[in-house]
Amino acid sequence: MPKLICQHTLKLNCSFPWLICVLVNLLALNTHAQTIPPVPKQVSLSADLSVKELTISWFGGAASTFDLIILRTEFNTSVFYDTISATINQASGRHEWKWTSAEPLECTSLSVRIRSRDGLATSEWSKINTFRGRDLPSINTLQMYPQDRVVEVGSNMTFCCIVEEGKTFKEMLYGNTIMNVTRLSRRSYATTLVNVEPTGVSGSNIVCRLKDLSLTGAVMFVGYPPLPSDFVCETQDLKSAECHWKEARDSHLTGERRRTRYSVNSRNCNVDSQLTCRLPLWDGNWTLMAENSLGHYSLSDSAELIHRVRPVAPVNLSSIANAWNATVIWQWTYESYFTLDLNCQVESTNHESKTLHVFSGVGLRSVKLSGLHPDQAYTVRVRCGDQKYFWKWGDWSQTFSFKTQTDVPDPPDVWMWMNKDRTGLVVWKPLDYQQSHGRVTGFEVTLWNPEDVEQHTQILPPNTYSVQVNLTEMASLGVNKKVFATVVVKNIKGASPPSRVPLRFIDEQPLVLSKPVFTNNGFFLFWQQNATNTCNYLVEWLDTSCEHDCPVKWIRVAAGSTNVSIESENFKPGVRYNFSLYSCPSDSPQLIKRWQGYTQELVPSRSVPLSVKSQDSKVVITWGEIPLSDRRGFVLGYNVYISNGSELALLADALILEMLGALGTITILLIIVTFICYKKRNCMVHIVEKPERDFNKETLVVIPEEEEYFEKDEPVDTDEPMSLRYYNQVVDDRPIRPRFPGSSASSASSLDSGHTDVTYTGIQTSGSSLVFQPDPQGSSEEQPPEVVRYDGGYKPQMHPKVLSDDVVLKSSNPFQESEAASSVGYKPQCSWHLDSPTDTAETGSLAPSLGSPTSVASTQFLLPDGDGDEKNKQQPSSAAATWFSNLLLSSKP
Amino acid sequence: MADRRTRSMKSSNLSRTAVNRASMIALQLQGESSKLLELYRQKESFPADVTDGRLVSVPPPSSQLDTRDKLWRLHSALLQTQSLLERAITKEEEELGGGIKGEYENQRKTVKGRLSFLLLTTGNLLKAVDGAASLTPSLEGLELDGPTTLFQLKLWLLQVFSEVHHWSRAAVTTLQELLTNAADKQSSTTRVRSTRSARR
């Protein structure tokens, strides 16, 4: 247009104004030529669908800046509009620029236009160029993009679904989650997964569903690039290399196409579950390359061959076995090992016990194992390592078994039991596999004395562990001669060295019998050390009730020992055991100390044999001793109770004896009886009637209280009977419920009529059971004082529960408590618990003992005798109390 | 009675005990394949209402088919199913990754074994009916078409497992039918004999 104006002006005049016009027009023309860049031509589009990248190229002349707009063709929505700087491809001379789409390029068609820009001046837009998506009407199928994609954890992924013409989109699912969807075109829908997490085996599915329930989908694998670690190479044949590594993390990429592939020094490694690669020669330097769909990683290692020797497993193991040692021999797969300085471990197993032997040597191929036992099966295995440059232990060889040869047995452990009549038993312990050294074929027992040549030998079969001897039948042995028994064990290899034991009746009784402490670990025995004794000790034990041919057990104890713990599975509760400590058991056994004890004391298994005799106005109760095997615990003493069938009352506390008499009056007697009962001695109680009391149905009960037996200065036993005279002194008239333990049921059966019971009281209350608590309601000054009978050697074990305030506080005697606390003697095990405090309160101080599991009752009828009733009525109660107190105090040790 | 039952199907040399045994195996396979389908759907989070097409092609069922044809049709279908299942397992291991032995993999192995057992049993039944006839599976139309995506592979696996389940049910039905027909024939034979005896 300016041109036209200029030409028109020229025709009008050619003066100075014309010149100005020409200059202005020239300036204008010049300016116009600089500000209008050329329109980009021959725009072309190419795509890399796998990375969603669109490459745009064009001829743009000299321009380097362009405006670029990308639209979704169908909806004409802009996805990119910006000014870009494009470079010229030197080969083609075209400008080129790459754009990465958020969605897969197949999702929908994209239209591209470009214009050149020079500052503010821009060219016209180029013609529209379209990259065709898969949502074209001509492609009328249900589709999903992208397919089978592998992405790294944490990525964002966009998927699109192209529905068929005429079909209606319903939803897109990731697993079971319905995703938010963006519509890209008439048929295309997209969804984006943000920050994806690792997928499991077979990947994750993104499913596109239509209203008609048809569906399509795509599988995505999310994982990590490889991350190998611990890459090392070593040799076993001293020639080739075997490289190992680990994967520090799971790539989560499964399937043949996605799994990580490895190569070492560019050699592909066929890796399965073992991450190992074998190379035929020792390169000295190695590079591991790990690669998968998401990336690659390399690691290096370098080493000298001699520093990386991991020996192969020894093969072809064999042995040369002796009785006490064996030579184990093996072979190496490679001859090169013959010059290798090796360190080898030999693991031998015998009876599930493993021993590790270590040997070293050049080319080691055999070792001698010592410390073995004869006639034993051993299993061995061997592994080695380089001694000079130890790298790793090699593999264990296959196990190999052998058996050592037999040898003569060890001498047996022999002891004896002699009866008073010069008969007895020679006993010995079975030999275990470490002593027999082969199968035992028999035993040989010889009786002899040092002065005679003649010997009496007996051959016994295996599995015989005792033999009876009768020295009286062996005339040559003589009555007073010292006789020995010698026992020899034989196996197929020969006879063992002999073991001997002197045969003599050891009738010594120690001054005192101790009580051992029994714990879960057995009986704990201790004794004073005798400096002069240099012999070994022997502790023997047996059931105390056994008297003839007793199955004695024993254990040997080293000289200088002062204690031993005796354990046995055969110990039974309620059985009293004798433990005897002998010195020099093989030559001249001397009894050092003797103990008696129970693992657990039980209630006696039978009642006290009881008889009652009336004498004038008195009743004399007499009873005998319970046989030892039935006592099942140490007898603490006896209590005498009277029962009327429904109630049981301690005579000394509140006993009312009711007797039928000619006068028709009933006498009530209250006598407290506690006295000592010694072995082999009968006890008697004299009961004096009180005429005014009803004696009709009352009965007497005698309860054993305490057995004075152990470690006392006074004599252990006395045959003198004991007699006590009881008067109808009321001390505590509270009734005691007649409770009989199961073991005393036989004696309880007579409770339905007037009778007398003798009841064994609980050992749990050694002190307290003998402490008679004054009745807070009925006490008087005339009551006998609290009496404690206490044996310093034996302290019955109180169950902790018994030591509740309700009970212990009643045992107010400080002597008893201090003694109990300082006790180190035997404490019988007892699980019996006292009744509740309520019961205790109801039954008074006698409750802990009467009717306890460790008491037993005997009953006898009390027959009234009218003579003297009147006289007895006159007995002042205060006098009786005084007498009884004195009696009890006098019996206190 | 046992002898009589055996004789009741003697016209076609088909042991009723053998049919009953095959029926029991089919019933087991039905339960196991149902569980396999359920495990697979769970594993792949496939909706339960995913439509599945048929892969096995056999002549359509008809009431006109005799025992031999019914057995032949069933056996042929089971052969194709077995071929499909074996290929499916191989393909799944290759393309989607294996090595893991979970509940799904164990169930898949169980179904494969049971299907083989059922095939052996129905093959013996067919031999009993049709002499030494042997069938080789026709793999026509069973190929997985061209390049496929992993999702298509997964859908195909679902179809294969559905096919195993479908044909296990069909086996139960067919074998039960054979048993029922045999029982009917026996009762009618007994009736005729009874009538003849009565006339005499």
Interface residues (C-beta under 8 A of the other chain):
Chain A: M144 Q147 D148 L173 G175 N176 V201 S202 G203 N205 V207 R209 L213 S214 L215 T216 G217 A218 V219 T254 G255 E256 R257 R258 R259 S273
Chain B: K43 E44 S45 F46 P47 D49 V50 T51 E92 E94 E95 L96 G97 G98 G99 I100 T149 L150 F151 K154 L155
